[in-house]
Amino acid sequence: MVLGLSSFAFGWSVGVPGSMPLKPMNEMDLLKATLHFGMKCLQIGDNLPLHLLSSERLAQLKAATTQDNIRLEVGARKLTREHLDQYIQIASDLNSGLLRFVIDGNQYEPPLKSVAVIIKEALPKLTQHKITLGIENHDRFKATELADLMESIGSAQVGICLDCVNSLGAGEGLDWVISTLAPYTVNLHVKDFVIQRLPHQMGFTVSGTPLGRGMINLPGLLEKLSQYNRCTSAVLEQWVGPEATIEETLKKERLWVEEGVAYLKRVME
């Protein structure tokens, strides 16, 4: 399993709507960070949409990742026929063997039956370009629904991008999600979190924390995934709570990356 960074490890540095740094990180900055932290994989998600980059920038990214022997993984959101076709081509052009997709998008929440049809139609292209499509568990769908989707497609070219925290949005805990989706997992999004009761006792808050300080049992998770031998990469993501200024937030985010990378490496060793 190759260790890497996701562009969502630097969510604030890349830019959050309504709070952009003076100099947002671009794809080359993310590559430099990947090299700096001694990681071997960079996954660029939909917070830095590759389809909006020029062909020249994409070519530069491909040349640099090839030269530095970095595995590049492509990510996108809103799984329509057109968007999936577009990103299969981008992934092929960038020599990305993994294409991670969040199904939903702005004003787009298709039923899984429609998603299954779209993916099945794309199977010949995925096979032709030797690309594995990783569908991320992301809020709306239950783990069993996603498992049923994988079974209905029944292809080695399609699997699950397993996020450690997202399924809380569907009311499901990590242990259940892992036991259900581990057999299909081709990519792991590693981030940690804590759940704390509010002072007035009327509810809880879910918030991010540096990897290794929260509720994720990463060694146990990796052991479970190893039983199926399908997960080829694990990339660090983060939910970093903002500070009073963007400058303080960016500093905090960088420190969390340093801590998270160190912890991930120790666990893998």
Backbone torsions as a table, in degrees:
resi	resn	phi	psi	omega
1	MET	NA	123.3	-178.9
2	VAL	-83.9	135.6	178.7
3	LEU	-94.1	141.1	-178.2
4	GLY	-154.2	-177.0	175.9
5	LEU	-114.7	142.1	170.7
6	SER	-98.3	153.6	174.0
7	SER	-61.5	-20.0	177.1
8	PHE	-81.4	-3.0	167.6
9	ALA	-71.7	-24.0	179.8
10	PHE	-118.5	45.6	-175.1
11	GLY	-55.1	-46.9	179.8
12	TRP	-70.7	-35.4	-178.5
13	SER	-70.1	-37.0	175.0
14	VAL	-69.9	-39.2	176.8
15	GLY	128.9	125.8	175.1
16	VAL	-108.6	134.7	179.7
17	PRO	-50.4	126.5	-179.2
18	GLY	90.5	-5.7	179.8
19	SER	-150.3	78.6	-178.4
20	MET	-99.4	133.1	174.6
21	PRO	-67.6	163.6	-179.9
22	LEU	-60.1	-37.6	178.9
23	LYS	-130.0	88.6	-178.6
24	PRO	-61.5	147.1	174.8
25	MET	-67.2	136.7	174.0
26	ASN	-108.5	-172.7	-175.5
27	GLU	-63.1	-34.9	179.7
28	MET	-73.6	-34.3	174.9
29	ASP	-63.2	-39.8	178.3
30	LEU	-64.9	-38.4	177.5
31	LEU	-64.7	-42.6	178.0
32	LYS	-61.0	-40.4	178.2
33	ALA	-65.2	-39.3	178.1
34	THR	-59.8	-45.2	178.6
35	LEU	-66.9	-42.0	-178.6
36	HIS	-59.0	-40.2	-177.2
37	PHE	-89.5	6.8	174.7
38	GLY	69.5	29.5	178.4
39	MET	-94.9	161.7	-174.5
40	LYS	-113.9	3.7	-176.2
41	CYS	-143.5	141.9	174.2
42	LEU	-128.9	121.6	175.6
43	GLN	-108.7	119.2	180.0
44	ILE	-101.3	113.9	-175.8
45	GLY	-94.2	-167.0	-172.6
46	ASP	-77.1	-2.7	172.1
47	ASN	-77.0	-10.5	171.5
48	LEU	-134.0	78.7	-169.5
49	PRO	-63.5	115.7	-176.5
50	LEU	-68.4	-25.8	-179.0
51	HIS	-71.4	-10.3	177.0
52	LEU	-93.1	-6.3	-179.8
53	LEU	-85.1	152.2	178.1
54	SER	-70.8	159.7	177.1
55	SER	-61.4	-31.1	179.1
56	GLU	-67.3	-42.9	178.8
57	ARG	-66.9	-38.8	178.2
58	LEU	-64.9	-40.5	178.7
59	ALA	-65.0	-39.7	178.0
60	GLN	-63.8	-41.5	179.0
61	LEU	-63.1	-44.8	179.4
62	LYS	-61.7	-45.0	-178.9
63	ALA	-62.8	-41.1	-176.7
64	ALA	-70.1	-43.2	179.9
65	THR	-67.4	-35.2	176.7
66	THR	-65.8	-45.0	-179.5
67	GLN	-62.6	-40.0	-176.0
68	ASP	-90.6	3.9	177.9
69	ASN	56.9	45.5	177.8
70	ILE	-105.6	129.3	174.7
71	ARG	-72.3	122.9	179.6
72	LEU	-103.1	130.8	176.9
73	GLU	-122.0	138.6	-174.4
74	VAL	-103.2	139.0	178.1
75	GLY	-129.1	151.0	-178.4
76	ALA	-153.6	170.6	179.5
77	ARG	-135.4	149.5	178.1
78	LYS	82.0	87.0	-173.1
79	LEU	-86.6	84.7	169.9
80	THR	-104.3	166.8	177.8
81	ARG	-56.3	-48.3	-174.8
82	GLU	-65.6	-42.6	-176.5
83	HIS	-70.8	-37.8	177.9
84	LEU	-64.9	-45.0	177.5
85	ASP	-59.2	-43.1	-179.6
86	GLN	-60.5	-42.3	-176.5
87	TYR	-80.9	-24.5	170.9
88	ILE	-62.4	-40.9	178.4
89	GLN	-66.6	-42.4	178.7
90	ILE	-62.8	-45.0	179.2
91	ALA	-61.2	-40.9	178.3
92	SER	-63.8	-45.6	-179.3
93	ASP	-61.3	-32.1	-176.4
94	LEU	-96.8	6.8	-178.2
95	ASN	58.5	37.2	177.8
96	SER	-92.1	117.4	-180.0
97	GLY	-82.8	-7.4	178.3
98	LEU	-124.7	133.4	174.5
99	LEU	-123.4	106.5	-178.8
100	ARG	-91.5	132.7	-177.5
101	PHE	-131.4	132.6	163.5
102	VAL	-90.2	129.1	-174.0
103	ILE	-65.9	-48.9	-172.1
104	ASP	-77.7	158.2	175.4
105	GLY	-148.5	-172.9	179.8
106	ASN	-60.7	116.9	-179.1
107	GLN	56.3	35.4	-179.9
108	TYR	-141.8	106.5	178.3
109	GLU	-137.1	79.9	-174.5
110	PRO	-75.4	153.9	171.9
111	PRO	-70.0	153.2	-176.4
112	LEU	-65.0	-26.2	176.6
113	LYS	-61.9	-40.4	177.8
114	SER	-68.6	-38.2	178.3
115	VAL	-62.2	-42.3	-179.8
116	ALA	-60.5	-41.3	179.0
117	VAL	-63.0	-45.1	-179.4
118	ILE	-60.7	-45.4	-177.7
119	ILE	-67.5	-42.5	179.9
120	LYS	-61.2	-37.5	178.0
121	GLU	-65.5	-28.3	-177.7
122	ALA	-88.2	-7.6	-176.0
123	LEU	-56.0	-43.1	178.8
124	PRO	-58.9	-39.3	178.9
125	LYS	-69.8	-40.6	177.8
126	LEU	-60.7	-42.5	179.6
127	THR	-67.2	-43.5	-179.3
128	GLN	-59.1	-42.3	-176.4
129	HIS	-93.4	3.2	179.1
130	LYS	55.5	49.1	-179.7
131	ILE	-113.5	133.3	173.7
132	THR	-97.7	126.2	178.6
133	LEU	-90.7	121.0	178.8
134	GLY	-107.8	114.0	179.4
135	ILE	-89.2	122.8	-175.0
136	GLU	-84.2	136.3	169.4
137	ASN	-71.6	115.3	-169.0
138	HIS	-143.4	84.7	169.1
139	ASP	72.0	-65.3	-163.4
140	ARG	-77.8	-37.1	-171.3
141	PHE	-97.0	139.5	174.3
142	LYS	-71.5	156.2	-179.6
143	ALA	-60.8	-40.2	179.7
144	THR	-65.4	-32.5	177.1
145	GLU	-65.8	-41.8	179.0
146	LEU	-68.9	-37.0	175.9
147	ALA	-63.3	-40.9	177.2
148	ASP	-63.3	-36.9	176.9
149	LEU	-61.9	-44.9	179.2
150	MET	-61.6	-42.0	-179.7
151	GLU	-66.5	-37.8	-179.4
152	SER	-69.1	-30.1	178.7
153	ILE	-81.7	-45.1	173.0
154	GLY	59.5	43.9	-178.5
155	SER	-130.1	141.1	176.1
156	ALA	-68.7	-14.3	180.0
157	GLN	-82.8	-1.8	-177.4
158	VAL	-131.8	132.8	178.3
159	GLY	-150.2	-161.8	-177.3
160	ILE	-111.0	134.3	164.8
161	CYS	-91.7	106.5	-172.8
162	LEU	-88.5	113.6	175.9
163	ASP	-95.9	135.6	-173.9
164	CYS	-67.7	-20.7	-169.1
165	VAL	-125.8	-27.7	-169.5
166	ASN	-53.8	-34.7	-174.4
167	SER	-69.6	-9.7	170.2
168	LEU	-57.9	-30.6	178.4
169	GLY	-68.0	-17.9	175.7
170	ALA	-101.8	9.3	177.1
171	GLY	77.6	25.8	-176.1
172	GLU	-123.4	141.3	179.1
173	GLY	-84.5	162.6	-172.6
174	LEU	-66.4	-40.8	-177.5
175	ASP	-58.1	-43.9	179.1
176	TRP	-66.5	-42.7	-178.9
177	VAL	-63.0	-43.4	179.7
178	ILE	-62.9	-47.9	-177.5
179	SER	-61.8	-29.0	-178.3
180	THR	-85.5	-38.5	-171.1
181	LEU	-105.9	-9.9	-179.5
182	ALA	-54.0	-40.6	-178.2
183	PRO	-62.6	-18.8	-176.1
184	TYR	-107.9	-2.3	-170.1
185	THR	-74.8	125.7	179.1
186	VAL	-113.5	-13.4	-178.7
187	ASN	-152.9	142.3	-177.8
188	LEU	-118.9	129.1	171.6
189	HIS	-97.9	112.3	-175.7
190	VAL	-98.0	113.2	169.1
191	LYS	-149.0	155.5	-173.7
192	ASP	-113.6	161.4	-175.9
193	PHE	-155.4	164.7	172.5
194	VAL	-132.1	149.2	174.1
195	ILE	-117.9	122.6	-175.8
196	GLN	-128.1	137.7	177.7
197	ARG	-72.8	138.4	178.2
198	LEU	-67.5	151.6	-176.9
199	PRO	-56.9	-33.1	-179.7
200	HIS	-82.1	0.8	175.8
201	GLN	72.7	2.7	-177.3
202	MET	-98.8	61.4	176.9
203	GLY	124.9	-178.6	-177.8
204	PHE	-130.4	161.1	168.7
205	THR	-118.2	143.7	174.0
206	VAL	-112.0	125.0	-178.1
207	SER	-143.9	156.6	179.5
208	GLY	-75.3	159.3	176.9
209	THR	-150.2	157.5	177.4
210	PRO	-56.0	142.4	-178.8
211	LEU	-56.5	129.9	-178.9
212	GLY	100.8	-12.4	-178.8
213	ARG	-103.5	-6.7	-172.5
214	GLY	-109.6	-142.4	-169.4
215	MET	-99.6	-0.8	-179.3
216	ILE	-79.7	125.3	172.4
217	ASN	-92.2	82.2	-173.9
218	LEU	-63.9	-43.6	177.6
219	PRO	-57.8	-42.8	179.0
220	GLY	-65.5	-38.6	178.1
221	LEU	-63.6	-46.9	-179.5
222	LEU	-64.5	-37.2	177.2
223	GLU	-62.8	-41.5	178.8
224	LYS	-63.2	-44.8	-178.7
225	LEU	-66.7	-32.6	-177.2
226	SER	-64.8	-21.6	-179.4
227	GLN	-66.2	-22.8	-175.2
228	TYR	-106.9	-16.1	172.1
229	ASN	56.5	37.0	177.3
230	ARG	-113.1	-22.8	-175.0
231	CYS	-81.4	115.8	-173.6
232	THR	-101.0	-12.7	-179.1
233	SER	-150.9	149.1	175.5
234	ALA	-130.1	120.2	-176.4
235	VAL	-118.8	140.4	-178.7
236	LEU	-78.3	128.1	168.9
237	GLU	-123.1	169.8	-178.1
238	GLN	-150.7	147.0	165.9
239	TRP	-110.4	93.6	-176.8
240	VAL	-96.8	117.6	176.5
241	GLY	-67.7	139.9	-176.6
242	PRO	-71.6	150.6	173.1
243	GLU	-98.7	-171.2	-174.4
244	ALA	-65.5	-32.9	179.7
245	THR	-127.6	158.6	178.7
246	ILE	-64.4	-33.1	179.4
247	GLU	-64.2	-43.0	178.3
248	GLU	-66.7	-37.1	179.4
249	THR	-65.3	-42.5	179.8
250	LEU	-64.8	-38.9	177.8
251	LYS	-64.2	-44.1	178.5
252	LYS	-61.6	-42.9	-179.8
253	GLU	-60.8	-43.4	179.6
254	ARG	-64.3	-41.2	179.1
255	LEU	-64.4	-38.7	178.1
256	TRP	-64.4	-39.0	177.8
257	VAL	-61.7	-46.0	179.4
258	GLU	-56.9	-46.3	-179.1
259	GLU	-67.9	-42.5	-178.6
260	GLY	-65.4	-42.5	178.3
261	VAL	-62.3	-44.8	-179.8
262	ALA	-60.6	-42.6	-179.5
263	TYR	-68.0	-43.7	-179.8
264	LEU	-60.3	-43.0	178.9
265	LYS	-64.1	-41.1	179.5
266	ARG	-63.0	-43.0	-179.5
267	VAL	-64.5	-42.0	-178.6
268	MET	-68.4	-32.1	178.6
269	GLU	-69.3	NA	NA
